[in-house]
Amino acid sequence: MTDEPERPSAGTESVRERGADGTVRAQYDWAATPPPIAVAETVAVALDRKATAFEPLYESVDPDALDALVQSKASSATPGEVTVTFPVADRQVTVHGSGEVVVHADFHGR
């Protein structure tokens, strides 16, 4: 992987970015890409592996609950900032109600 931004997937609104510290950020439109899919895609980019090459998301967080929580606030008439943080594949993942997914490098707190 390089430090250059990567091409977005079909549901990505903006380019994924990798910071100097290895943190990967991606912006999604929740109407086009459900949060669990966005998390899997972004973690895969952070790990430079296919989404099927690391533990299933449901081992870290309930995908249906994540989707319901983030989508309910995203579609609210007065959306508040929902932030959900959990570990996946030795990384810390933060999902924001705004559509941003951040995967922090070198997280080992399980």
C-alpha positions in Angstrom: 0.0 0.0 0.0 1.1 3.5 -0.7 0.2 6.8 1.0 -1.7 7.8 -2.1 -5.5 7.9 -1.8 -7.3 4.9 -3.2 -10.1 4.7 -5.6 -13.5 4.7 -3.9 -15.9 1.7 -4.0 -19.3 2.1 -5.5 -20.8 3.4 -2.2 -18.0 5.7 -1.2 -18.6 9.4 -1.5 -15.0 10.4 -1.3 -11.5 8.9 -1.6 -10.1 6.7 1.1 -7.1 8.2 2.8 -4.2 6.6 4.7 -2.5 8.8 7.2 1.2 8.7 8.0 0.4 6.7 11.1 -1.5 4.1 9.1 -4.9 5.3 10.0 -7.4 4.8 7.2 -10.4 7.1 6.7 -13.3 6.7 4.3 -16.5 8.6 3.8 -19.7 6.7 2.9 -23.2 7.5 2.0 -25.2 5.2 4.3 -28.1 5.1 1.8 -25.7 3.5 -0.7 -23.5 1.4 1.6 -24.7 -0.1 4.9 -22.3 0.5 7.8 -21.2 -3.1 8.3 -20.2 -3.3 4.6 -18.3 0.0 4.9 -16.5 -1.3 8.0 -15.4 -4.5 6.2 -14.2 -2.5 3.2 -12.3 0.0 5.2 -10.7 -2.6 7.5 -9.7 -4.6 4.4 -7.9 -1.5 3.0 -6.2 -0.8 6.3 -4.9 -4.4 6.5 -4.2 -4.6 2.7 -6.2 -7.8 2.6 -9.5 -9.0 1.4 -12.4 -8.6 3.8 -12.7 -12.4 3.9 -9.1 -12.7 5.2 -9.9 -11.5 8.8 -12.4 -12.4 11.4 -16.1 -11.8 10.7 -17.4 -8.5 11.8 -20.0 -10.2 14.1 -17.2 -11.4 16.3 -16.6 -7.8 17.3 -20.0 -6.0 17.0 -23.5 -7.0 16.1 -23.8 -5.8 12.4 -27.6 -5.4 12.6 -27.3 -3.3 15.7 -24.5 -1.2 14.2 -26.6 -0.7 11.0 -29.8 0.2 13.0 -28.0 2.6 15.3 -26.1 4.5 12.6 -28.9 4.4 10.0 -31.5 5.6 12.5 -29.6 8.8 13.3 -28.6 9.3 9.7 -32.2 9.4 8.6 -33.4 11.5 11.6 -34.8 14.9 11.0 -32.4 16.2 13.6 -29.4 14.0 13.2 -27.0 13.9 16.2 -23.5 12.6 16.0 -23.5 8.9 16.7 -20.1 7.4 17.2 -19.5 3.7 17.7 -16.0 2.4 18.4 -15.0 -1.3 18.6 -12.0 -3.5 17.8 -11.6 -5.5 14.6 -8.5 -7.5 13.5 -6.3 -5.7 16.1 -7.5 -2.3 14.9 -9.7 0.2 16.5 -12.7 1.1 14.2 -14.8 4.2 14.7 -18.0 4.6 12.8 -19.6 8.1 12.7 -23.2 8.8 12.0 -22.0 11.3 9.4 -20.7 8.4 7.2 -17.1 8.4 8.1 -15.3 5.2 9.0 -11.9 5.4 10.7 -9.6 2.5 11.2 -6.7 3.3 13.5 -3.5 1.3 13.2 -1.8 -0.6 15.9 -4.7 -1.1 18.3 -4.1 -4.1 20.5 -6.6 -3.6 23.3 -9.0 -6.6 23.3 
